[in-house]
């Protein structure tokens, strides 16, 4: 199985050993005993077909999770209660406990809008006023995660019909009904690190307590995260967790396109993920290494990018295209990658983005590694120039003029 995680916090040997020690210690049982049991029946759908259909769900479980594993088997293995939901494009598990709604104005506004939408779906259900119970959190995240798929499809002008192997819509872009992947995308939202670690060990045969993305047996792209990990970074809010889920699900949708036929440019993978994260809450772009700094307005990236442009310190498209590893992306690289991805979405539009996506995911010819890197870089830059109708240098100038004006739009 191939590890595809490129971001997040560094995975040091000491941390891995500590995580394993926790999993094997008596404290595991004590830690898990803190989890409160979930209501057996979902109070919102009531477990009935009419409620599931209204929400767009296939099932609340049990169901197959990935090749060789079912939700029942996973729940027994990780030894904590799990809530499950299968949506049109995802299989999602949650062990998240109740969340007291924070006093933060931005979060309260966002949650009020999301809950109002849920109340229209479940008009007879009684909604709590000051907290999100575990079932309600599952419903919120199911809608949020499915929304990510809709946003991806809209941004790149693709649909499920593009991957229909029946031939009714012409030749598919790639075999695999789920953007080219054989199985639905999978997500685990865990309350505690140890729960995520046990699932990862069981289905992926890896030892990690960190948030991670992974290709599972049979062809499902998995993302798992724990609220405990996000809390440990100093962000104990639903907004912070939601932002990290958005960033990573966005990356999985992108890198899974056409069945992972070709590596996506690293700058665009993270630029796209930052766009997704910041759509949720601009204050929590936590995977942009090197961008964190003191100051109340540090999260206002438009002004920081404009400063890079005015000081002639912004990396060019060629600079970004030459980078192949996450570790090689600097703080300015992340800021500019986000800004250029945002510019592309706005200026090139869905048709142009579709052409770009097909170009960068076209299966690579059989060449050695160095030739493949050069081939990927050259075809990306050529595709951008062709779509934009100008040289790559001219596109850089157009982006710089756009980025210089962005702070005035806030």
Secondary structure, DSSP 8 states (H G I E B T S, - for coil): --B----SS---HHHHHHHHHHHHSTHHHHHHTTS----SS-TTTTT-HHHHHHHT-SBSS--EEETTEEHHHHHHHHTS--EEEE-SSEEEEE----EE--S-HHHHHHHHHHHHHHHHHSTTS---SSEE-HHHHHHHHHHHHHHHHHHHHHHTT--GGGG-TTSTTSS-SSSSTBTTBSS-EEEEEESSHHHHHHHHHHHH-----S-EEEEETTTEEEEEEEHHHHHHTT--SHHHHHHHHHHHHHHHHHHTGGGT-S---HHHHHHHHHHHHHHH-TT--TTSTT---SSTTTT-HHHHHHHHHHTT-S--HHHHHH--SGGG--HHHHHHHHHHHHHHHHHTHHHHHHHHHHHHTS---S--HHHHHHHHHHHHHHHHHHHHTS-HHHHHHHHHHHHHHHGGG-
